[in-house]
């Protein structure tokens, strides 16, 4: 979808400020949001692509004014409501409780016994790798053209890379397709490629000379170029 989250190629948003010795979490509540997100995945409530799409649906002004984990909080709240795990009334009551008791533990309002935590499992790219169902359309060295599309839902094809020529550098294998996975339409796995673009193809005259950018592209994003 074309939203405020898709900032690639846009200017005048200022420099990226790197925090020296930045901690993993800046406040205890961020740890809680991270844990909630992982628990939702373990329980099969939502997947990573649904989570990304939920963030993309934030009000643009709220998105730009929010920190990283504030966006996670907004997205997970939205998903829990949409999937019927909690109600608006329950959410309002919990917000009111913690506004009055900011030092209370996150489990203070639970009405049921907390289930045991599952064994820790590393989530890597391999979790989304699938067996191929056919031969890939492209191979290393093939010239390709990215599609020009304006999707209403989630996509991993950024605006700045649409309608651009590039060269396939490698095949990553067959992976879950996020554009369907985010909308309950199944995994529909496709070959995933690393495509190399000249910076001038993406940025025009403002590109630094001799630079390239590699972007991971699912097969349906690409045409022979």
N, C-alpha and C positions, 0 to 999 in steps of 0.2 A: 504494500500500500504506500501511497505517497504521503508521508507524514513528517512531522517535525523531527522525528528520530533519525531520518535519512539525511544526515548533514554532510556526507561525503561530497567534496567538490564545492561546497558553499564557503563564502568568505565572510570576514568581519565578525567572527564569533570570538576573536581574541586568541591568545596563545594557550596551548595546553600547559597548565602549571603542574610541575612535578613536585610532590611533597617529599622532602628529604626524610628518610627513615619512616616512610608512611606505614602505619600499623595495618594489619589485616582488617580490623574493625575499629571504627572511631568511637563507638559507644556500645554498651551492652545490648541495646535493643536490636542492633544490626545482627548480632549473633543469633538472636531469636528469629528474625526474619529469614536468615539463611537456613536455620534448622527447620522452620516451617516449610520452606520451599523444598528442601530435601525430603521431608516427610510426605509432602504431597506427591512427589515422584515415586517414593517407595510404595505408597498406598494406591498408586494408579489413578489419582485424582486428576492430574494434569501432566503434560510432558513439556520438554524444553521449548518446543516451538509454540505451544499454546501460551507459555509464559512470556515469550518474546512478543507475541501478537497482543497480549494483554497490556504490556507496557506501551506498545505502539498506539493503543487506543486511549491513552491518557489525554486530557485536555492539553493542547500545545503550551499554553502559558504555565500550567502546572508542571509539565515535563521539563521545561527549560529552567524552572525555579527549584527543581527537586534534586536531591543528591542521588547517588547510585542506589543505595538501599531504600530510600524513600520511594523510588520507582518500583523496586521489588515489592514493597509493602502495598502500594496501590494496586499492582498487578495481581498479587496473590489474594488480596481482599476481593477483587473483582471476580476472579476465578472461583473462589469458594462460594460466593453469592450465586454466580451463574449456574454452578453445578449443584446447588441445593445443599451444600454441606453445612452452611450457616444461613441464618436469615438476617434481614436488615435490622430487625429488633434486637437480635443477639449481638450483632456488631455494635449497634448504638449503645447497648447496655455495657459491653466490655470497654468501649471507649470511655464511657462515663466513669466506670469503675477505676480504670487506670489513671484518668485525669485526677481523681480524688486520692488515689493510692499509687503514686508514681514509683515507689520503692517496692511494691508488691512483686513477687515472682510471677513469671509468665503463666504458671499453672494455677494461679490463685482462683480463677473463675471456672476451672474445669469442674464439670458435674459428674464425670465418669472416671474410672480408674485409668490412668495413663498406661497404654500398652508398652511392653518392653521394646527397647530400641532395637532395630535390626542390625545385623552385623554390617560394619562399614564396608562399602564396596566402592572402589574407585570408578568414577564415571569418566570414560575416555571416548575418543572418536570411535573406538571399536564397538561401543554399545550401539552404534547406528549403522554399522557395516552389515550388509546383507549379501546373500549368495546371488550372483548374476543370473538373470533369466534369459539373457541373449547376448549377442556381441555388441560392444560399444560402437557407436556411430563414428567416433573420432579417435585419433591416436596422436602421440607426440609428433610435433612438427606440422600438424594440420592447421591451416588458417581457418578461422571461424569469425562469424559476425554475431554479436549478441542481439537478441530480439528487442524491439521497441514495444513495450507493453506498459499499461497503466492498471495494475491489478487492484482490486478493491480489498483484497485480503493480504495475508502475510506473504512476503517473498524475500529471498536472499539475493535477488538481483538488484543492486543499488541503482538509483537514477543516473548517477554520473557514468555508469558503465553500460548504458543501454544504447543500442545502435552503434557499437564500437567494434573495430576489427582487432583481433588478437591472434595469438598462436598457442595451441595446446602444448603445454610443457610436460605434463604427466597425467596419468590416470590414477585416481585414488581408490578405485574400486566402485562398488555399487552401494549407495547410501540411501537412507530414509529421505524422502522428498519433503522438505519442510513446508512447502506451499500447500500441501494437502494435510500433512500431519498436524498442522496448527488449527485445522478446522473440522476435525473429526471425520475426515474422508479417507483415513487409512494411510499406511506408510508409503505405498506406491513407489518403491525404491527405484532409483535411476543411477546410471554412471555419473560420477563426480570427477571433474577435471580441474587441474590448476592451469589457468589461462594467463599468459603473459601479454601485457599491453605496454606499448610505448607510452611514456608519460605525456608526450605531445598529442597522442590520440585521445587521451582522456581530458587533458587540461588546456590543450591548444598552446597559444603563444606564452602563457604564463608558466608552462612546465619547465623544469630544470633540464638542461640538455643532457642527453645520454642516459636518462633514468627510465626504469621500467617498473611496472606494478603487476604483481601476480594476484589474481582473484580466483577463488574456488567457484566453479560454475556447474550447476546440474545440466544434464544433457538437453532438457527441454528449453533451456535458456538460449541454446546455440543453434545457428544455421551455418552451413558451409560458407566460408568467407573468401 
